[in-house]
Amino acid sequence: MVADVHVSYSNLIGKRLSQKQTQQQIYDSEKRAMLFNRKYQKIQADYHNLISIAADLIDALEQAVQGQPVSTP
């Protein structure tokens, strides 16, 4: 009987540790997901800025090829 109580108590402690570990893993995963989302948003903003710059360069090149003066936006 005493051995059964000890086993039940250690199972309970193990489950609590396991639950804490699981909660920590969830927290860490959510934190990493937020970090990756921020990085993704920055990369996406950089990409849009790069596309805009490329469009301005293409417009300037077209103007130069047509012999028009190149103006800066």
Secondary structure as the mmCIF struct_conf table of DSSP 4:
data_model
#
loop_
_struct_conf.conf_type_id
_struct_conf.id
_struct_conf.beg_label_comp_id
_struct_conf.beg_label_asym_id
_struct_conf.beg_label_seq_id
_struct_conf.end_label_comp_id
_struct_conf.end_label_asym_id
_struct_conf.end_label_seq_id
HELX_RH_AL_P HELX_RH_AL_P1 VAL A 2 VAL A 65
TURN_TY1_P TURN_TY1_P1 GLN A 66 GLY A 67
HELX_LH_PP_P HELX_LH_PP_P1 GLN A 68 VAL A 70
#
